[in-house]
Amino acid sequence: MRLAALLAVLVALPVLAADKAPAATGKTIEIKVTENGFEPKEIKVKKGQPVTLSFLRTTDRTCIKAIDIPAEKVKGFELPLNKAVAVTITPAKAGVEKFHCTAMAMGDGKIVISD
Ligand SMILES: [Cu+2]
């Protein structure tokens, strides 16, 4: 049984690796920063599971050039123009965590965490 389980994992790995984000474990969610702010503004994740947030900023016309996710101790995470950057978090508690621009706490992004 053990061997079968191990083989199942090995077979599954290339499928996971084929995901777009480099070296990500778990799920990746892509978030764009456009003239409308974060797209999407709200994402849904599971408690205790690592999730990689891949941010791509496509405009210079908003103040969202770096972000904070205070509940995850992410501060001043820089978002270069037209270059995706990823941050992996593992939310520990169900609830809602916010993310927003570092400069003014704007953008009103929400991470909805379920059990
Ligand atoms: Cu701002």
Residues whose N, C-alpha, C, O or C-beta is under 5 A from the ligand:
A	BS01	CU	C63 I64 C101 A103 M104 A105 M106
